[in-house]
């Protein structure tokens, strides 16, 4: 079995890391966009009548 096929080169690791960084930067820009404030807030109502302490 050729194990070299299972290992990523340093160049491949850097390329994959760059892709992840780019995706995270896009998500941060999306989250910081004031047009999406309503998506950041989640309101949950709780029904405590059937809860046992």
BELZI-V999486 format. One record per pair of residues at least 24 apart in sequence whose C-alpha atoms are under 10 Angstrom apart, sorted by the first residue. I is the first residue (numbers start at 1). J is the second residue. Records with the same first field share a line. If there is no record, write none. Layout:
BEGIN
I: J / J
END
This chain:
BEGIN
none
END
